Amino acid sequence: MITEQMALYAGIGFAAGLMSGIFGIGGGSIRIPLLNVCGMPLLNAFAVNMLVIPFAQSVGAYTHRKNIDKNIALYAVIGGVIGSVAGAIFTGFVPALVLSLIFVAVALLTIVGVYLDRIFPRLYQQLTPSWNNIVLGTFVLNLITGMRGGSGGSLFPPFLKAMHLDIHKAIATSLFITIFTATAAIMVYWNRGNIPWIATLSVLIGSMIGARIGGKISLKTKPFWLQIGLSILVVGLALLTVYKAL
């Protein structure tokens, strides 16, 4: 029975890692609801997700290492880490439905960010990837997703795309950023004793394998299909969040 449960956790990790490697997301939007459905308490699922992310994202970031924008990543890490820690601290204080609706609104805005250069070309030209825009943007995104046990990875690629990065660089930079945002939040969950270590190891192994495979797929995929896939994934996961909260 324990073996079957560990295999199930590894499968969940693989699915999340695969999507993480392909689209540059943190994977928590997939890991958390699936772990919760399989019977793991929500706070424990949050903790597992946060502990897995730095390792899985390191695999994905290494695969995408040539596309990481190091200048933007520095400012994004600053804002993201602060937002991630604040979100982890406030976990559980915000009603699930309210937070889910906010998450959907932000998700829809980030989809606009993916296609901002086409929908609002003048606005896109006026936006600049300045340090204050990057810090503020990543802080807000991580504050919201941090309260849902996430690292901000599902919303970073569209945001970075709006900041004038092409989709491959946005994905690579997002993978790099979430290594640090998740690591910062881990301390909060660790101190609260929320980490189930055996389950975490199973999810971690699956996630790292999935991230490596997903990263290779992403590098060979045309930007158009990455943008379409990312848009569908972000909206779908946001709607799933609302459904679970109802």
C-alpha positions, 0 to 999 in steps of 0.5 A, spaced: 500 500 500 505 504 501 509 502 495 503 504 491 502 511 494 509 513 493 508 511 486 502 515 485 506 521 488 512 520 483 507 520 477 504 526 480 511 529 480 512 527 473 506 530 470 508 537 474 515 537 472 513 535 465 509 542 465 514 546 468 520 544 464 515 545 457 512 552 460 517 555 465 511 554 471 513 552 478 508 546 477 505 547 484 498 549 480 498 541 478 502 538 484 497 541 489 490 540 487 492 532 485 496 531 492 490 534 495 485 530 491 489 524 493 488 525 500 494 529 502 492 535 507 492 542 503 498 545 508 502 539 507 501 539 499 503 546 499 509 544 503 511 538 499 510 543 493 515 548 495 520 543 497 520 540 490 520 546 486 528 548 487 530 541 485 525 540 479 526 548 477 534 547 477 533 541 472 529 545 468 533 552 468 540 548 467 536 545 460 534 552 459 541 556 461 543 559 455 536 563 455 536 566 462 536 573 462 540 574 468 539 582 469 532 581 469 532 575 473 536 579 479 530 584 480 525 578 479 528 574 485 528 580 489 521 582 488 519 574 488 522 572 494 519 578 498 512 576 496 513 569 496 515 569 504 509 574 505 504 569 501 507 563 505 506 567 512 499 569 510 497 562 508 490 560 510 488 567 512 484 569 506 478 566 504 479 560 499 474 563 494 476 570 494 483 568 493 481 564 487 477 569 484 483 574 485 488 568 482 483 568 476 483 575 474 491 575 475 491 569 470 487 573 465 491 579 465 497 575 464 494 572 458 493 579 455 501 580 457 503 574 453 499 577 447 500 585 449 505 586 443 499 584 438 493 587 442 496 593 445 502 595 441 503 602 443 502 600 451 507 594 449 512 599 447 511 604 453 512 598 458 520 598 460 523 592 463 525 597 469 528 594 476 522 597 479 517 594 474 520 587 475 520 588 483 513 590 484 510 585 478 514 579 481 512 581 488 505 582 487 504 575 483 508 571 488 504 574 494 498 572 491 500 565 489 504 564 495 498 564 499 496 558 495 502 554 496 505 556 489 512 560 487 509 564 482 512 560 476 505 559 473 504 567 472 512 569 471 512 567 463 507 571 461 509 577 465 516 577 463 513 576 456 510 583 457 517 586 459 519 584 452 522 578 453 521 573 448 517 566 450 524 562 450 527 567 455 521 568 459 520 561 460 528 560 462 528 566 466 522 564 470 525 557 471 531 560 474 527 565 479 522 560 482 528 556 485 529 562 489 522 564 491 520 557 493 527 556 497 525 562 501 518 560 502 520 553 505 523 556 511 516 558 513 513 551 512 519 547 515 518 551 521 511 549 522 512 542 521 508 541 515 513 537 510 511 529 510 518 527 508 517 520 505 512 523 500 516 529 498 522 524 496 517 521 491 514 527 488 521 530 488 524 524 484 518 524 479 518 532 478 526 532 476 525 527 471 519 530 468 522 537 468 528 534 464 524 531 459 519 537 459 525 542 458 528 538 452 521 538 449 520 546 450 527 547 446 524 544 440 518 547 440 516 553 436 514 560 440 507 560 437 505 553 440 509 555 447 505 561 447 498 558 446 500 552 450 501 556 456 495 561 455 491 555 455 494 552 461 494 558 465 487 559 464 485 552 465 488 552 472 485 558 474 478 556 473 480 549 476 482 553 482 475 557 483 472 550 482 475 547 488 474 553 492 466 553 491 
